[in-house]
Amino acid sequence: MAQTPGTEIVELASGIYARLHENLTNAGILVGDHGVMIIDSLRVPSFARDLYEDVKLITDKPIQYVIDTHSHWDHSWGNEVFPEATIIGHQNCYDEMIDVEAQEIWLNKIVKANDPWSEEAKTVQITPPNLTFDNKMSLYFGGRQIDLMYLGKAHTSGDIFINIPSEYLLFTGDVAQNRGVPFMGDGYPNEWPETDAKILEIGADVYMGGHGIIGDRDSLKSDKEFIDIIVGEFKNKISDGQDLETASSSVYEYLRKDFAGWRSFDKLEDSMGYIYTEIKNKM
């Protein structure tokens, strides 16, 4: 059986794997005594089925848990493929996924993009978590403690982090992506820096973000630095009385010096107006 093209499966610790998908969405695979936990079910059912086939290259144990790091479609619209699994997410993730208007906005964007998965997206049966929590949930799985942690709003209102303390290993969803600029067009820039600070306090040495390659503690600090700078610079420009267009252009050019080589930097401009407005409304 061949592995899904464009993917790489990296064993991070015994029985814990990162399934990295170039230019697309990553997933985590944790093998327990009697079943498997996957982190993020990916963008559409066919991608989730490919993920399941790749799991079978590792083990024939069933999928027992699906963890949604957050509500965004490219991480959670494969949930329906795992009807026997317990799907876990933050309560805010659940609330966002049952928000019909918000999900329709995503669907319209996906269809309009005319990507290879756009037609399939029309058929998705959005399946929210069937088990939620507010602050922290601990699972004892495969002989390890797995901590699901909510640290505050950032990329969405319901981002969670999957911490394996015994391995100093963390799954960060889209909040931290190792030299990748996260989508900020519906996030929480005012709260994001504080959430990032709490991530560093966890003390992980290795992490897998929702996109990109495996990172270490230094790259996690760099991810935090990017958010601190963009939020801080917008606050400075707004305090100076700059309007949306002027501030957005100025901040973008300032960031270009150090971050132009990061993944998805070219898409950041699309979110600058939203970020400006969110920050100004809280000042």
C-alpha contacts under 8 A as a table, 3 or more apart, distances in Angstrom:
res1	aa1	res2	aa2	distance
1	M	57	L	7.39
3	Q	7	T	7.27
3	Q	53	E	7.83
3	Q	54	D	5.81
3	Q	57	L	7.74
4	T	7	T	5.84
4	T	50	D	6.41
4	T	51	L	7.78
4	T	54	D	6.86
6	G	21	H	5.78
6	G	22	E	5.72
7	T	19	R	6.58
7	T	20	L	5.44
7	T	21	H	4.37
7	T	22	E	6.31
8	E	18	A	7.94
8	E	19	R	5.68
8	E	20	L	5.13
8	E	21	H	6.54
9	I	17	Y	6.44
9	I	18	A	5.65
9	I	19	R	4.45
9	I	20	L	6.25
10	V	17	Y	5.42
10	V	18	A	5.14
10	V	19	R	6.44
10	V	20	L	7.71
11	E	14	S	6.94
11	E	15	G	7.16
11	E	16	I	5.83
11	E	17	Y	4.35
11	E	18	A	6.44
12	L	16	I	5.62
12	L	17	Y	5.45
12	L	18	A	6.80
13	A	16	I	5.15
13	A	17	Y	7.16
13	A	167	E	7.12
15	G	30	L	5.83
15	G	31	V	5.13
15	G	32	G	7.52
16	I	28	G	7.56
16	I	29	I	5.89
16	I	30	L	4.56
16	I	31	V	6.46
17	Y	28	G	5.84
17	Y	29	I	4.98
17	Y	30	L	6.29
18	A	26	N	7.26
18	A	27	A	6.15
18	A	28	G	4.77
18	A	29	I	6.31
18	A	208	M	6.94
19	R	26	N	5.67
19	R	27	A	5.12
19	R	28	G	5.89
19	R	29	I	7.21
20	L	25	T	7.22
20	L	26	N	4.70
20	L	27	A	6.67
20	L	211	H	7.56
20	L	212	G	7.14
20	L	213	I	6.94
21	H	24	L	5.30
21	H	25	T	5.74
21	H	26	N	5.43
21	H	211	H	7.66
21	H	212	G	7.80
22	E	25	T	7.64
22	E	212	G	7.02
23	N	211	H	7.23
23	N	212	G	7.16
24	L	211	H	6.47
25	T	42	L	6.48
25	T	43	R	7.86
25	T	74	D	6.79
25	T	75	H	6.99
25	T	210	G	5.79
25	T	211	H	5.19
26	N	40	D	7.70
26	N	42	L	7.70
26	N	209	G	7.30
26	N	210	G	5.14
26	N	211	H	5.48
26	N	212	G	7.51
27	A	38	I	6.87
27	A	39	I	5.34
27	A	40	D	5.44
27	A	41	S	7.10
27	A	42	L	7.34
27	A	210	G	7.14
28	G	37	M	7.96
28	G	38	I	5.38
28	G	39	I	4.54
28	G	40	D	7.05
28	G	171	F	7.73
29	I	36	V	6.98
29	I	37	M	5.91
29	I	38	I	4.65
29	I	39	I	6.42
29	I	55	V	7.33
30	L	36	V	5.69
30	L	37	M	5.01
30	L	38	I	6.27
31	V	35	G	6.35
31	V	36	V	4.64
31	V	37	M	6.45
31	V	59	T	7.69
31	V	61	K	8.00
31	V	142	G	6.60
32	G	35	G	5.24
32	G	36	V	5.62
32	G	37	M	7.45
32	G	141	F	5.59
32	G	142	G	3.78
32	G	143	G	7.55
33	D	141	F	7.40
33	D	142	G	5.13
33	D	143	G	7.88
34	H	61	K	6.37
34	H	62	P	7.64
35	G	61	K	4.91
35	G	62	P	5.01
35	G	63	I	5.69
35	G	64	Q	5.22
36	V	61	K	6.32
36	V	62	P	5.97
36	V	63	I	4.65
36	V	64	Q	5.32
36	V	65	Y	6.55
37	M	63	I	6.11
37	M	64	Q	5.83
37	M	65	Y	4.53
37	M	66	V	5.79
37	M	67	I	7.38
38	I	41	S	7.18
38	I	63	I	7.30
38	I	65	Y	6.31
38	I	66	V	4.99
38	I	67	I	6.23
39	I	66	V	5.90
39	I	67	I	4.73
39	I	68	D	6.31
39	I	69	T	7.04
40	D	66	V	6.64
40	D	67	I	5.75
40	D	68	D	5.07
40	D	69	T	6.36
40	D	75	H	5.07
40	D	76	S	6.01
41	S	47	F	7.86
41	S	48	A	5.42
41	S	51	L	7.75
41	S	66	V	7.01
41	S	67	I	7.95
41	S	68	D	7.41
41	S	75	H	5.70
41	S	76	S	5.30
41	S	77	W	6.81
41	S	78	G	4.71
41	S	79	N	5.55
42	L	45	P	7.85
42	L	47	F	6.10
42	L	48	A	5.79
42	L	73	W	7.59
42	L	74	D	5.12
42	L	75	H	4.22
42	L	76	S	5.56
42	L	77	W	6.20
42	L	78	G	5.27
42	L	79	N	7.92
43	R	47	F	6.40
43	R	48	A	7.45
43	R	73	W	5.66
43	R	74	D	3.65
43	R	75	H	5.55
43	R	76	S	6.25
43	R	77	W	4.98
43	R	78	G	5.67
44	V	47	F	5.51
44	V	48	A	6.51
44	V	74	D	7.28
44	V	77	W	5.15
44	V	78	G	4.78
44	V	117	W	7.18
44	V	120	E	6.90
44	V	121	A	6.14
44	V	124	V	6.73
45	P	48	A	4.94
45	P	49	R	6.12
45	P	77	W	6.92
45	P	78	G	4.52
45	P	79	N	7.53
45	P	80	E	7.01
45	P	81	V	6.01
45	P	124	V	7.19
46	S	49	R	5.04
46	S	50	D	6.23
46	S	78	G	7.66
47	F	50	D	5.01
47	F	51	L	6.21
47	F	78	G	6.96
48	A	51	L	4.94
48	A	52	Y	6.26
48	A	78	G	5.03
48	A	79	N	7.56
48	A	81	V	6.53
49	R	52	Y	4.97
49	R	53	E	6.25
49	R	81	V	6.87
50	D	53	E	5.06
50	D	54	D	6.29
51	L	54	D	5.07
51	L	55	V	6.25
52	Y	55	V	4.94
52	Y	56	K	6.40
53	E	56	K	5.11
53	E	57	L	6.86
54	D	57	L	5.20
54	D	58	I	7.18
55	V	58	I	5.32
55	V	59	T	6.24
55	V	60	D	7.70
56	K	59	T	4.96
56	K	60	D	5.25
56	K	61	K	7.79
57	L	60	D	7.80
63	I	66	V	7.50
63	I	82	F	7.26
63	I	84	E	7.78
63	I	85	A	6.08
64	Q	84	E	7.30
64	Q	85	A	4.76
64	Q	86	T	6.35
65	Y	85	A	5.10
65	Y	86	T	4.85
65	Y	87	I	5.83
65	Y	88	I	7.32
66	V	79	N	7.55
66	V	82	F	7.82
66	V	85	A	6.46
66	V	86	T	6.21
66	V	87	I	4.64
66	V	88	I	6.22
67	I	87	I	5.82
67	I	88	I	4.91
67	I	89	G	6.07
68	D	71	S	6.89
68	D	75	H	6.97
68	D	76	S	6.20
68	D	87	I	7.23
68	D	88	I	6.16
68	D	89	G	5.11
68	D	93	C	7.90
68	D	129	P	7.41
68	D	160	I	7.93
69	T	75	H	7.46
69	T	89	G	6.71
69	T	158	G	7.90
69	T	159	D	5.67
69	T	160	I	5.12
69	T	161	F	6.72
69	T	172	T	7.52
69	T	173	G	5.32
70	H	75	H	7.13
70	H	76	S	7.51
70	H	89	G	7.10
70	H	90	H	7.59
70	H	93	C	5.63
70	H	156	T	6.94
70	H	158	G	5.70
70	H	159	D	4.86
70	H	160	I	6.64
70	H	173	G	7.16
71	S	75	H	6.97
71	S	76	S	6.11
71	S	93	C	5.00
71	S	94	Y	7.34
71	S	96	E	6.34
71	S	97	M	5.92
71	S	156	T	7.66
71	S	158	G	7.29
72	H	75	H	5.69
72	H	76	S	6.29
73	W	76	S	5.22
73	W	77	W	5.11
73	W	106	W	7.38
74	D	77	W	6.33
75	H	78	G	7.43
76	S	79	N	5.66
76	S	127	T	7.90
76	S	128	P	7.96
77	W	80	E	7.23
77	W	124	V	6.73
77	W	125	Q	7.66
77	W	126	I	5.94
77	W	127	T	7.14
78	G	81	V	5.92
78	G	124	V	7.96
79	N	82	F	5.83
79	N	83	P	7.75
79	N	87	I	7.67
79	N	126	I	7.42
79	N	127	T	5.70
79	N	128	P	7.52
80	E	83	P	6.02
80	E	124	V	7.95
80	E	125	Q	6.50
80	E	126	I	7.01
80	E	127	T	5.65
82	F	85	A	5.47
86	T	129	P	7.73
86	T	130	N	6.54
86	T	131	L	6.91
87	I	128	P	7.58
87	I	129	P	4.65
87	I	130	N	5.41
87	I	131	L	6.10
88	I	129	P	5.06
88	I	130	N	6.35
88	I	131	L	4.87
88	I	132	T	5.66
89	G	93	C	6.05
89	G	94	Y	6.83
89	G	129	P	5.52
89	G	131	L	6.65
89	G	132	T	5.09
89	G	133	F	6.87
89	G	158	G	7.91
89	G	160	I	7.47
90	H	93	C	5.06
90	H	94	Y	6.56
90	H	132	T	5.11
90	H	133	F	5.21
90	H	134	D	6.05
90	H	150	Y	7.36
90	H	158	G	5.48
90	H	159	D	7.21
90	H	160	I	6.79
91	Q	94	Y	5.10
91	Q	95	D	6.29
91	Q	132	T	5.11
91	Q	133	F	5.70
91	Q	134	D	6.09
91	Q	158	G	6.99
92	N	95	D	4.89
92	N	96	E	6.07
92	N	157	S	5.98
92	N	158	G	4.67
93	C	96	E	5.16
93	C	97	M	6.18
93	C	128	P	7.74
93	C	129	P	7.77
93	C	157	S	7.17
93	C	158	G	4.78
93	C	159	D	7.43
94	Y	97	M	5.17
94	Y	98	I	6.36
94	Y	128	P	5.42
94	Y	129	P	5.85
94	Y	132	T	7.40
95	D	98	I	5.42
95	D	99	D	6.35
96	E	99	D	5.15
96	E	102	A	7.34
97	M	100	V	7.54
97	M	102	A	7.97
97	M	103	Q	6.82
97	M	126	I	7.24
97	M	127	T	7.65
97	M	128	P	5.73
98	I	103	Q	7.79
98	I	128	P	6.95
99	D	102	A	5.45
99	D	103	Q	6.28
100	V	103	Q	5.22
100	V	104	E	6.08
101	E	104	E	5.09
101	E	105	I	6.37
102	A	105	I	5.18
102	A	106	W	6.56
103	Q	106	W	5.09
103	Q	107	L	6.20
104	E	107	L	4.96
104	E	108	N	6.12
105	I	108	N	5.24
105	I	109	K	6.37
106	W	109	K	5.19
106	W	110	I	6.22
107	L	110	I	5.07
107	L	111	V	6.12
107	L	121	A	6.95
107	L	122	K	7.15
108	N	111	V	5.26
108	N	112	K	6.01
109	K	112	K	5.13
109	K	113	A	6.17
110	I	113	A	5.21
110	I	114	N	6.93
110	I	115	D	7.34
110	I	118	S	5.60
110	I	121	A	7.37
111	V	114	N	5.48
111	V	115	D	7.44
111	V	118	S	4.74
111	V	119	E	6.66
111	V	121	A	7.39
111	V	122	K	7.66
112	K	118	S	7.80
113	A	118	S	7.19
114	N	117	W	7.81
114	N	118	S	5.54
114	N	119	E	7.88
115	D	118	S	5.13
116	P	119	E	7.42
117	W	120	E	5.32
117	W	121	A	6.17
118	S	121	A	5.16
118	S	122	K	7.07
119	E	122	K	5.58
119	E	123	T	7.58
120	E	123	T	5.48
120	E	124	V	6.94
121	A	124	V	5.33
129	P	132	T	6.54
133	F	136	K	6.65
133	F	137	M	6.67
134	D	150	Y	6.98
135	N	149	M	6.09
135	N	150	Y	4.95
135	N	151	L	7.32
136	K	147	D	6.93
136	K	148	L	5.56
136	K	149	M	4.66
136	K	150	Y	6.13
137	M	147	D	5.89
137	M	148	L	5.08
137	M	149	M	6.71
138	S	145	Q	6.60
138	S	146	I	5.54
138	S	147	D	4.47
138	S	148	L	6.07
139	L	145	Q	5.87
139	L	146	I	5.04
139	L	147	D	6.46
139	L	148	L	7.96
140	Y	143	G	6.45
140	Y	144	R	5.53
140	Y	145	Q	4.65
140	Y	146	I	6.07
141	F	144	R	5.37
141	F	145	Q	6.45
141	F	146	I	6.85
144	R	164	I	7.39
144	R	166	S	7.25
145	Q	164	I	6.39
145	Q	165	P	7.17
145	Q	166	S	7.59
146	I	162	I	6.80
146	I	163	N	5.91
146	I	164	I	5.10
146	I	165	P	7.46
147	D	161	F	7.93
147	D	162	I	5.77
147	D	163	N	5.03
147	D	164	I	6.44
147	D	165	P	7.85
148	L	160	I	6.49
148	L	161	F	5.71
148	L	162	I	4.75
148	L	163	N	6.38
149	M	160	I	5.40
149	M	161	F	5.10
149	M	162	I	6.42
149	M	163	N	7.42
150	Y	158	G	7.40
150	Y	159	D	6.55
150	Y	160	I	4.82
150	Y	161	F	6.56
151	L	159	D	7.82
151	L	160	I	7.15
151	L	161	F	7.99
151	L	195	T	5.61
151	L	198	K	6.61
151	L	199	I	7.60
152	G	157	S	7.29
152	G	158	G	7.60
152	G	159	D	7.44
152	G	191	E	7.16
152	G	192	W	7.73
152	G	194	E	7.84
152	G	195	T	5.49
153	K	156	T	5.94
153	K	157	S	4.58
153	K	158	G	6.43
153	K	159	D	6.70
153	K	187	G	7.88
153	K	188	Y	6.09
153	K	191	E	5.78
153	K	192	W	6.20
153	K	195	T	6.77
154	A	157	S	6.48
154	A	159	D	6.95
154	A	175	V	6.60
154	A	187	G	5.93
154	A	188	Y	4.97
154	A	189	P	6.50
154	A	191	E	5.97
154	A	192	W	4.15
154	A	193	P	7.83
154	A	195	T	6.52
155	H	159	D	6.80
155	H	174	D	6.65
155	H	175	V	5.53
155	H	182	P	7.53
155	H	183	F	7.32
155	H	184	M	6.44
155	H	186	D	7.47
155	H	187	G	4.60
155	H	188	Y	6.27
155	H	189	P	7.97
155	H	192	W	7.24
156	T	159	D	5.82
156	T	186	D	7.04
156	T	187	G	4.99
156	T	188	Y	6.62
157	S	187	G	7.40
157	S	188	Y	7.38
159	D	173	G	7.26
159	D	175	V	7.51
160	I	172	T	7.24
160	I	173	G	7.33
161	F	170	L	6.85
161	F	171	F	5.70
161	F	172	T	5.08
161	F	173	G	6.95
162	I	170	L	5.63
162	I	171	F	5.00
162	I	172	T	6.86
163	N	168	Y	7.62
163	N	169	L	6.04
163	N	170	L	4.58
163	N	171	F	6.54
163	N	204	A	7.97
164	I	167	E	5.67
164	I	168	Y	6.12
164	I	169	L	5.25
164	I	170	L	6.26
165	P	168	Y	4.96
165	P	169	L	6.54
165	P	204	A	7.67
166	S	169	L	7.81
168	Y	203	G	6.79
168	Y	204	A	4.40
168	Y	205	D	5.43
168	Y	206	V	6.61
169	L	204	A	5.25
169	L	205	D	6.25
169	L	206	V	5.07
169	L	207	Y	5.67
170	L	204	A	6.02
170	L	206	V	6.40
170	L	207	Y	4.60
170	L	208	M	6.57
171	F	207	Y	5.48
171	F	208	M	4.93
171	F	209	G	6.04
171	F	210	G	7.95
172	T	175	V	6.06
172	T	176	A	5.87
172	T	177	Q	7.64
172	T	207	Y	6.81
172	T	208	M	6.22
172	T	209	G	4.98
172	T	210	G	6.79
173	G	176	A	6.83
173	G	177	Q	7.67
173	G	208	M	7.62
173	G	209	G	5.04
173	G	210	G	4.33
173	G	211	H	7.90
174	D	177	Q	6.06
174	D	182	P	6.24
174	D	209	G	5.91
174	D	210	G	4.80
174	D	211	H	6.97
175	V	182	P	6.82
175	V	196	D	7.87
175	V	209	G	7.49
176	A	180	G	7.70
176	A	182	P	7.46
176	A	209	G	5.72
176	A	210	G	7.80
176	A	220	L	6.74
176	A	223	D	5.74
176	A	224	K	7.54
177	Q	180	G	5.01
177	Q	181	V	7.22
177	Q	182	P	7.07
177	Q	208	M	7.41
177	Q	209	G	4.47
177	Q	210	G	6.35
177	Q	211	H	5.82
177	Q	212	G	6.16
177	Q	213	I	7.79
177	Q	215	G	7.83
177	Q	223	D	6.96
178	N	209	G	6.86
178	N	212	G	6.60
178	N	213	I	6.70
178	N	214	I	7.07
178	N	215	G	5.45
178	N	219	S	5.58
178	N	220	L	6.49
178	N	222	S	7.70
178	N	223	D	6.29
179	R	212	G	7.93
179	R	219	S	7.04
179	R	222	S	7.34
179	R	223	D	6.46
179	R	262	W	5.12
179	R	263	R	6.48
180	G	211	H	7.55
180	G	212	G	6.92
180	G	223	D	7.76
180	G	262	W	5.17
180	G	263	R	4.47
180	G	264	S	6.31
180	G	265	F	7.46
181	V	262	W	6.46
181	V	263	R	5.99
181	V	264	S	5.47
181	V	265	F	5.66
181	V	268	L	7.27
182	P	264	S	7.49
183	F	186	D	7.81
183	F	187	G	7.83
183	F	268	L	7.31
183	F	271	S	7.53
184	M	187	G	5.12
184	M	188	Y	7.75
184	M	189	P	7.65
184	M	268	L	7.69
184	M	271	S	5.85
184	M	275	I	7.18
185	G	270	D	7.42
185	G	271	S	4.63
185	G	272	M	7.79
185	G	274	Y	6.00
185	G	275	I	7.12
186	D	274	Y	7.52
188	Y	191	E	5.64
188	Y	192	W	5.97
188	Y	278	E	7.53
189	P	192	W	5.04
189	P	193	P	7.39
189	P	227	I	7.95
189	P	231	V	6.51
189	P	275	I	6.57
189	P	278	E	7.10
189	P	279	I	6.86
190	N	193	P	7.11
190	N	231	V	7.24
190	N	278	E	7.46
190	N	279	I	6.12
190	N	282	K	7.61
191	E	194	E	5.74
191	E	195	T	6.53
192	W	195	T	5.12
192	W	196	D	6.19
192	W	227	I	7.26
193	P	196	D	5.05
193	P	197	A	6.30
193	P	224	K	6.98
193	P	227	I	6.29
193	P	228	D	5.79
193	P	231	V	7.98
194	E	197	A	5.09
194	E	198	K	6.48
195	T	198	K	5.18
195	T	199	I	6.44
196	D	199	I	5.04
196	D	200	L	6.66
196	D	224	K	5.71
197	A	200	L	5.41
197	A	201	E	6.62
197	A	224	K	7.38
198	K	201	E	5.01
198	K	202	I	6.79
199	I	202	I	5.48
199	I	203	G	7.73
200	L	203	G	5.80
200	L	204	A	7.34
200	L	217	R	7.98
200	L	220	L	7.44
200	L	221	K	7.39
204	A	207	Y	7.03
204	A	216	D	8.00
204	A	217	R	6.73
205	D	216	D	5.42
205	D	217	R	5.06
206	V	214	I	7.14
206	V	215	G	5.73
206	V	216	D	4.51
206	V	217	R	6.40
207	Y	214	I	5.95
207	Y	215	G	5.24
207	Y	216	D	6.18
207	Y	217	R	7.96
207	Y	220	L	7.99
208	M	211	H	7.96
208	M	213	I	7.01
208	M	214	I	5.00
208	M	215	G	6.31
209	G	212	G	6.63
209	G	213	I	7.45
209	G	214	I	7.12
209	G	215	G	7.78
215	G	218	D	7.91
215	G	219	S	5.75
215	G	220	L	6.81
216	D	219	S	5.42
216	D	220	L	6.26
217	R	220	L	4.97
217	R	221	K	6.33
218	D	221	K	5.10
218	D	222	S	6.39
219	S	222	S	4.80
219	S	223	D	6.19
220	L	223	D	5.08
220	L	224	K	6.41
221	K	224	K	5.09
221	K	225	E	6.15
222	S	225	E	4.85
222	S	226	F	6.32
223	D	226	F	5.36
223	D	227	I	6.75
224	K	227	I	5.32
224	K	228	D	6.17
225	E	228	D	5.02
225	E	229	I	6.06
226	F	229	I	5.26
226	F	230	I	6.25
226	F	259	F	7.88
227	I	230	I	5.33
227	I	231	V	6.09
228	D	231	V	5.44
228	D	232	G	5.83
229	I	232	G	5.04
229	I	233	E	5.81
229	I	255	L	7.92
230	I	233	E	5.27
230	I	234	F	6.19
230	I	251	V	6.92
230	I	255	L	7.32
231	V	234	F	5.28
231	V	235	K	6.27
231	V	279	I	7.71
232	G	235	K	5.14
232	G	236	N	6.28
233	E	236	N	5.03
233	E	237	K	6.23
233	E	251	V	6.21
234	F	237	K	5.15
234	F	238	I	6.04
234	F	247	A	6.74
234	F	248	S	7.65
234	F	251	V	6.61
234	F	276	Y	6.43
234	F	279	I	7.41
235	K	238	I	5.17
235	K	239	S	6.04
235	K	279	I	6.93
235	K	280	K	7.50
236	N	239	S	5.12
236	N	240	D	6.25
237	K	240	D	4.98
237	K	241	G	6.51
237	K	242	Q	5.54
237	K	247	A	5.62
238	I	241	G	5.07
238	I	242	Q	5.34
238	I	243	D	7.18
238	I	247	A	7.07
238	I	280	K	6.71
239	S	242	Q	7.51
242	Q	246	T	5.96
242	Q	247	A	5.49
243	D	246	T	5.49
243	D	247	A	5.94
244	L	247	A	5.35
244	L	248	S	5.87
244	L	273	G	6.33
244	L	276	Y	6.36
244	L	277	T	7.66
245	E	248	S	5.26
245	E	249	S	6.15
245	E	273	G	7.56
246	T	249	S	5.33
246	T	250	S	6.14
247	A	250	S	5.10
247	A	251	V	6.03
247	A	276	Y	7.75
248	S	251	V	5.30
248	S	252	Y	6.02
248	S	269	E	7.95
248	S	272	M	5.65
248	S	273	G	6.67
248	S	276	Y	7.10
249	S	252	Y	5.20
249	S	253	E	6.24
250	S	253	E	5.32
250	S	254	Y	6.22
251	V	254	Y	5.00
251	V	255	L	6.17
252	Y	255	L	5.20
252	Y	256	R	6.17
252	Y	269	E	7.20
252	Y	272	M	8.00
253	E	256	R	5.02
253	E	257	K	7.07
254	Y	257	K	5.98
255	L	258	D	5.89
255	L	259	F	5.74
255	L	260	A	7.18
256	R	259	F	5.24
256	R	260	A	4.58
257	K	260	A	6.45
258	D	261	G	7.71
259	F	262	W	5.41
259	F	265	F	7.14
260	A	265	F	5.90
260	A	266	D	7.70
261	G	265	F	7.16
262	W	265	F	5.65
263	R	266	D	7.92
264	S	267	K	5.30
264	S	268	L	6.91
265	F	268	L	5.31
266	D	269	E	6.83
267	K	270	D	5.89
267	K	271	S	7.74
268	L	271	S	5.55
268	L	272	M	6.62
269	E	272	M	5.27
270	D	273	G	7.35
271	S	274	Y	5.37
271	S	275	I	6.26
272	M	275	I	5.12
272	M	276	Y	6.13
273	G	276	Y	5.15
273	G	277	T	6.23
274	Y	277	T	5.20
274	Y	278	E	6.14
275	I	278	E	5.20
275	I	279	I	6.18
276	Y	279	I	5.37
276	Y	280	K	6.02
277	T	280	K	5.15
277	T	281	N	6.03
278	E	281	N	5.35
278	E	282	K	6.69
279	I	282	K	5.36
279	I	283	M	6.49
280	K	283	M	5.22
